[in-house]
Amino acid sequence: MLESILNFLESTGIARLFNMDSGLDTLKTIAMFVIAFALVYLAIVKQFEPLLLLPIAIGMLLTNLPGANMFHLDFFIQQDISFSQVLHDGGLLDILYLGVKLGIYPSLIFIGIGAMTDFTPLISNPKSLLIGAGAQLGVFVAFFLALASGAFSPQEAAAIGIIGGADGPTAILVTKTLAPSLLGAIAIAAYSYMALIPMIQPPFMKLFTNNKERRIKMTALRPVSKTEKIIFPIVVMFIVGLIVPDAVPLIGCLMFGNLINVCGVTDRLSKTAQNELMNIVTIFLGITVGATASADNFLKGTTILIIVCGLAAFCVSTVGGLLTAKIMNIVCGGNAINPLIGSAGVSAVPMAARVSQKVGQEYDPSNFLLMHAMGPNVAGVIGSAVAAGVFLSWAW
């Protein structure tokens, strides 16, 4: 009986925690618990992207519990995945993580995003595509910044750069392909910066615009016919697919989701994509991405570099959108485009567009920029997916 009790005590997580190979490993694991609890606090109390930050935090907690053996990153960072090993020796999160590794979850989430997003502002004002493209500047600046640091390979630098697209599923899809060992750090950085948009963007919006520009009132958008709404996603899917085939998993799913929403004959599918499908996949994606943030993998000097480069990407993308809008305003006559909508080109639908609206109304309460900002916002989603396709298509 005594031997059984001793065996049980030795098998507990507490005993495993304090019987690790070194005291440093114990401290790292405790630090990960603290980080996980901090993310839970931010998700629940501060409501920072709670739908994804909370599952990520719980995944991080589960993967660091000593002896739980729910996730094994070494199964997935090798070139050829042994599916039989994952199914035979893997834990619950290993099996769920296959949806990330195979690129299933990000694409399914894009179906839901497409079904929930109104493309009307972009169709009504196609020039917004240029702003969305300009807002991808941070993606490539961060890529070269990470590469210049000497701490990352070109593949890892590309995965870090995509944080500037401010699109979590896109960042996850690129990272799981090019740099799976960095998935936890990049996903947490991407979603953290997306949640902090209301804090990060306004200082840059005010710095790169003047008082007169912030007060510009844009003319009402033209009405968009149902035919245009139906044709647009099909045309975008077709053109992008011909130019950047590697972007098709994201762009194709995004446009399909929008098509089932606007065509008028698939309401049940649209509602399922917006609700049940989106919610289920969000849970699986968040908890498995969080599981990649083990103590050994996450608590490294490179994680700090990723956070710094990610912040730089986000800031430069914001500035890129603002400057593109300013240039377009000059070309269009100087009083046609409020440059504040340029910040919405970073994607992060619809939060970035709401920030444009909020800052604009600080200077003129009668100015309504939300619908105008949704054009660059949607264009940013397309732009980040195309940038991801470009990275994935490069011959590494």
CORZI-V35440 format. One record per helix or strand. SS is the DSSP state (alpha for helix, beta for strand). FROM is the first residue (numbers start at 1). TO is the last residue. Records with the same first field share a line. If there is no record, write none. Layout:
SS=FROM-TO + FROM-TO
This chain:
alpha=2-11 + 13-18 + 23-44 + 50-64 + 73-75 + 83-89 + 92-101 + 104-116 + 120-124 + 128-134 + 137-148 + 154-165 + 168-178 + 180-195 + 197-207 + 211-214 + 226-243 + 245-262 + 267-291 + 295-298 + 301-331 + 339-346 + 351-363 + 370-393
